[in-house]
């Protein structure tokens, strides 16, 4: 195969990858636009709730832009497209708990990888004067360095996006007016609260999602939950059954406040973990005191004096 044929083959790989990116962008945009007109919490649309979100239109724009750049044989864009696709699949898995189609995702990833190979082959087979001076090894090293930088940038961007998703874990205690419907839906789906419950306060120690651990107050009970044992455990006391509220320790900028709630009868305790950000822990405790009619016991200060 002569040089011209190899260049044509490399260009073909880039074009195919760009076509797949355009198809992905169109499908993603269609879901995002549909989300403007359909309520994703309806029972018939629940399986598509993640996709029927206008916010996902940003994904379509990014994929379209990367596809156009790959069509222009951009090596940076070709690597970025691969990374962005992988990150998008991981985000969807975290949000929905499942991958839509392993086969389809594998095909797209394969074509994108071939497109990246084509982009690098094109620039190696048809070098500029500067590339002639540097040689192919330098070109590959530059591509690897830029690709690594793109990976870091996209990873940071993905974390920021995930952290700002409606269902992401809050960094402070949320109260009734600030609790997003997506948080409520997650709690209902997990069986932590009922459809008829009114959530008055909520905090979760999760990094991305509220599914792993949290503390909340409803109109009738205090609830704590965690998955430390590998399965979700839910602990709940109606306010009338609470005999004592003990503040084990107050948190600060780095640490959370820990509150122990004791139920009547047997020695049953619920441990609540609350963020001290913007005084949310104090407000949560005040609301708990109001609902129970009890006064929280303050932490016992440590006696650091040395006994002679």
C-alpha positions as CSV (number, residue, x, y, z in Angstrom):
1,X,0.0,0.0,0.0
2,X,1.6,3.3,-1.1
3,X,1.6,6.5,0.9
4,X,-1.4,8.0,-0.8
5,X,-3.5,4.9,-0.1
6,X,-2.5,4.9,3.6
7,X,-3.5,8.6,3.8
8,X,-6.8,7.9,2.2
9,X,-7.4,5.1,4.7
10,X,-6.5,7.3,7.6
11,X,-8.9,10.1,6.4
12,X,-11.7,7.5,6.0
13,X,-11.3,6.4,9.6
14,X,-11.5,10.0,10.7
15,X,-14.7,10.6,8.7
16,X,-16.3,7.5,10.0
17,X,-15.6,8.5,13.6
18,X,-17.0,11.9,12.9
19,X,-20.2,10.4,11.4
20,X,-20.7,8.3,14.6
21,X,-20.1,11.4,16.7
22,X,-22.7,13.3,14.6
23,X,-25.2,10.5,15.1
24,X,-24.6,10.4,18.8
25,X,-25.0,14.2,19.0
26,X,-28.3,14.1,17.1
27,X,-29.8,11.3,19.3
28,X,-28.6,13.0,22.5
29,X,-30.1,16.3,21.3
30,X,-33.4,14.6,20.5
31,X,-33.6,13.3,24.1
32,X,-32.7,16.7,25.5
33,X,-35.3,18.5,23.4
34,X,-37.9,15.9,24.3
35,X,-37.1,16.6,28.0
36,X,-38.4,20.2,27.4
37,X,-41.9,18.8,26.7
38,X,-42.2,15.6,28.8
39,X,-42.0,15.2,32.6
40,X,-39.4,12.5,33.2
41,X,-41.0,11.5,36.6
42,X,-44.1,10.1,34.8
43,X,-44.2,6.3,35.4
44,X,-44.1,5.6,31.6
45,X,-40.9,7.7,31.2
46,X,-39.0,6.7,34.4
47,X,-36.5,4.5,32.6
48,X,-35.6,7.4,30.4
49,X,-35.5,10.0,33.2
50,X,-31.7,10.5,33.0
51,X,-31.9,11.1,29.2
52,X,-35.0,13.3,29.2
53,X,-33.1,16.2,30.7
54,X,-32.6,19.5,28.8
55,X,-29.2,19.7,30.5
56,X,-28.0,16.9,28.3
57,X,-28.1,19.2,25.3
58,X,-24.7,20.4,26.5
59,X,-23.5,16.8,25.8
60,X,-24.8,17.1,22.3
61,X,-22.9,20.3,21.7
62,X,-19.6,18.9,23.0
63,X,-19.9,15.7,20.9
64,X,-20.8,17.7,17.8
65,X,-17.8,20.0,18.3
66,X,-15.5,17.1,18.8
67,X,-16.9,15.3,15.8
68,X,-16.2,18.3,13.6
69,X,-12.7,18.5,14.9
70,X,-12.1,14.8,14.3
71,X,-13.4,15.2,10.7
72,X,-10.6,17.8,10.4
73,X,-8.1,15.1,11.5
74,X,-7.5,16.7,14.9
75,X,-5.5,14.3,17.2
76,X,-6.4,16.2,20.3
77,X,-10.1,16.0,19.5
78,X,-9.9,12.3,18.6
79,X,-8.4,11.4,21.9
80,X,-10.8,13.8,23.8
81,X,-13.8,12.2,22.0
82,X,-12.7,8.8,23.3
83,X,-12.3,10.1,26.9
84,X,-15.5,12.1,26.8
85,X,-17.4,9.0,25.6
86,X,-16.0,6.8,28.4
87,X,-16.7,9.5,31.0
88,X,-20.3,9.9,29.7
89,X,-20.9,6.1,30.0
90,X,-19.6,6.2,33.6
91,X,-21.8,9.1,34.5
92,X,-24.9,7.4,33.0
93,X,-24.0,4.2,35.0
94,X,-23.7,6.2,38.2
95,X,-27.0,8.0,37.6
96,X,-29.1,5.1,36.3
97,X,-27.4,2.1,37.8
98,X,-27.1,0.5,34.3
99,X,-25.5,0.8,30.9
100,X,-28.0,1.2,28.1
101,X,-26.3,-1.1,25.6
102,X,-22.9,-2.7,26.0
103,X,-22.8,-3.6,22.3
104,X,-23.6,-0.2,21.1
105,X,-21.2,1.5,23.5
106,X,-18.5,-0.9,22.4
107,X,-19.1,-0.2,18.7
108,X,-18.9,3.5,19.2
109,X,-15.8,3.2,21.3
110,X,-14.2,1.0,18.7
111,X,-14.9,3.5,15.9
112,X,-13.7,6.4,17.9
113,X,-10.4,4.6,18.7
114,X,-10.0,3.8,15.0
115,X,-10.6,7.5,14.3
116,X,-7.9,8.5,16.7
117,X,-5.5,6.0,15.0
118,X,-6.5,7.6,11.6
119,X,-5.8,11.1,12.9
120,X,-2.3,10.2,14.1
121,X,-1.6,8.2,10.9
122,X,-2.7,11.1,8.8
123,X,-0.3,13.5,10.5
124,X,2.6,11.0,10.4
125,X,2.1,10.2,6.7
126,X,1.6,13.8,5.6
127,X,3.9,15.7,7.9
128,X,4.4,19.5,7.8
129,X,7.9,21.0,7.4
130,X,8.1,21.4,11.2
131,X,7.1,17.7,11.7
132,X,9.8,16.7,9.1
133,X,12.3,18.5,11.2
134,X,11.2,16.9,14.5
135,X,10.4,13.4,13.2
136,X,7.5,11.1,13.9
137,X,8.7,10.2,17.4
138,X,8.4,13.8,18.5
139,X,4.9,14.0,17.0
140,X,3.8,11.0,19.0
141,X,5.3,12.3,22.2
142,X,3.5,15.7,21.7
143,X,0.2,13.8,21.0
144,X,0.6,11.7,24.1
145,X,1.3,14.9,26.2
146,X,-1.7,16.8,24.8
147,X,-3.9,13.7,25.2
148,X,-2.9,13.4,28.9
149,X,-3.7,17.1,29.4
150,X,-7.1,16.6,27.7
151,X,-7.7,13.6,30.0
152,X,-7.1,15.8,33.1
153,X,-9.3,18.6,31.8
154,X,-12.2,16.3,30.8
155,X,-11.9,14.4,34.1
156,X,-12.1,17.6,36.1
157,X,-15.0,18.9,33.9
158,X,-16.8,15.6,34.4
159,X,-16.4,15.8,38.1
160,X,-17.8,19.3,38.2
161,X,-20.7,18.3,36.0
162,X,-21.5,15.3,38.1
163,X,-21.2,17.3,41.3
164,X,-23.7,19.8,39.9
165,X,-26.3,17.3,38.7
166,X,-29.7,17.7,40.3
167,X,-29.4,14.4,42.1
168,X,-25.8,14.9,43.3
169,X,-24.9,14.9,47.0
170,X,-25.2,18.4,48.6
171,X,-22.2,19.9,50.4
172,X,-24.4,21.3,53.1
173,X,-27.6,20.5,54.9
174,X,-30.6,21.2,52.6
175,X,-33.9,22.3,53.9
176,X,-37.4,22.0,52.5
177,X,-37.3,24.8,50.0
178,X,-33.8,23.8,48.7
179,X,-34.4,20.0,48.3
180,X,-34.5,19.2,44.6
181,X,-37.2,16.9,43.2
182,X,-34.4,14.7,42.0
183,X,-33.3,14.1,45.6
184,X,-36.8,13.3,46.6
185,X,-37.1,10.8,43.7
186,X,-33.9,9.0,44.7
187,X,-35.1,8.7,48.3
188,X,-38.5,7.4,47.2
189,X,-37.0,4.9,44.8
190,X,-34.7,3.5,47.5
191,X,-37.7,3.1,49.9
192,X,-36.3,5.6,52.4
193,X,-39.4,7.8,52.3
194,X,-42.9,7.4,51.0
195,X,-44.6,9.4,48.3
196,X,-46.7,11.2,51.0
197,X,-43.7,12.2,53.1
198,X,-42.6,15.8,53.4
199,X,-38.9,16.1,53.6
200,X,-37.9,18.9,55.9
201,X,-34.1,18.6,56.0
202,X,-31.5,16.4,54.2
203,X,-27.8,15.8,54.2
204,X,-25.7,13.1,52.6
205,X,-22.0,12.3,53.0
206,X,-21.9,10.9,49.4
207,X,-19.4,12.4,47.0
208,X,-21.5,12.3,43.9
209,X,-24.8,10.7,44.8
210,X,-27.0,10.7,48.0
211,X,-27.7,6.9,47.6
212,X,-24.9,5.7,49.9
213,X,-25.5,7.5,53.3
214,X,-27.6,10.3,54.6
215,X,-29.7,11.9,57.4
216,X,-33.1,13.5,57.1
217,X,-36.1,14.8,58.8
218,X,-39.7,14.3,57.6
219,X,-42.9,15.7,59.1
220,X,-43.2,12.6,61.3
221,X,-39.7,11.0,61.8
222,X,-36.0,11.3,61.9
223,X,-34.3,8.9,59.4
224,X,-30.7,7.7,58.9
225,X,-29.5,5.3,56.2
226,X,-26.2,3.8,55.0
227,X,-24.9,0.9,52.9
228,X,-21.8,0.1,55.1
229,X,-22.8,-3.6,55.2
230,X,-23.1,-3.8,51.4
231,X,-26.9,-3.4,51.5
232,X,-28.9,-0.3,52.2
233,X,-29.9,-0.1,55.9
234,X,-32.6,2.3,57.0
235,X,-33.1,3.5,60.6
236,X,-36.1,5.5,61.6
237,X,-37.7,6.9,64.8
238,X,-41.1,8.7,65.0
239,X,-40.5,11.9,67.0
240,X,-42.8,10.6,69.8
241,X,-40.5,7.6,70.3
242,X,-37.3,9.6,70.8
243,X,-36.0,9.9,74.4
244,X,-32.7,11.6,74.0
245,X,-30.7,13.7,71.5
246,X,-26.9,13.7,72.2
247,X,-24.4,15.8,70.2
248,X,-21.3,13.7,70.2
249,X,-19.1,16.4,68.5
250,X,-19.5,19.6,66.5
251,X,-18.0,19.7,63.1
252,X,-16.0,22.4,61.4
253,X,-14.7,23.2,57.9
254,X,-13.2,19.7,57.4
255,X,-15.3,17.5,59.7
256,X,-19.0,16.8,60.0
257,X,-21.1,17.1,63.2
258,X,-22.2,13.8,64.7
259,X,-25.5,13.5,66.6
260,X,-26.8,10.4,68.4
261,X,-30.6,10.0,68.7
262,X,-31.9,7.4,71.2
263,X,-35.3,5.7,70.9
264,X,-37.6,4.7,73.8
265,X,-37.4,1.1,75.1
266,X,-34.3,-0.9,74.0
267,X,-31.0,0.9,73.6
268,X,-31.6,1.8,69.9
269,X,-29.6,4.7,68.5
270,X,-29.5,6.5,65.2
271,X,-26.3,8.4,64.4
272,X,-26.8,11.4,62.2
273,X,-23.9,13.0,60.3
274,X,-24.4,16.6,59.4
275,X,-22.4,19.2,57.6
276,X,-21.4,22.3,59.6
277,X,-21.4,24.4,56.4
278,X,-23.4,27.7,56.8
279,X,-24.6,26.4,60.2
280,X,-26.8,23.7,58.6
281,X,-26.0,21.3,61.4
282,X,-27.3,23.7,64.1
283,X,-30.5,24.4,62.1
284,X,-31.0,20.7,61.7
285,X,-30.6,20.1,65.4
286,X,-33.0,23.0,66.2
287,X,-35.6,21.6,63.9
288,X,-35.2,18.1,65.6
289,X,-35.6,19.7,69.0
290,X,-38.7,21.6,67.9
291,X,-40.3,18.3,66.6
292,X,-39.4,16.2,69.6
293,X,-39.8,18.9,72.4
294,X,-36.4,17.8,73.7
295,X,-33.2,19.7,74.3
296,X,-30.1,18.3,72.7
297,X,-27.3,17.4,75.2
298,X,-24.1,19.3,74.3
299,X,-20.8,17.5,73.9
300,X,-18.8,16.8,77.1
301,X,-15.6,18.9,76.9
302,X,-12.4,16.9,77.2
303,X,-10.5,17.4,80.5
304,X,-6.9,17.8,79.4
305,X,-5.5,18.7,82.9
306,X,-2.8,16.4,84.2
307,X,-3.6,14.8,87.5
308,X,-0.8,14.8,89.9
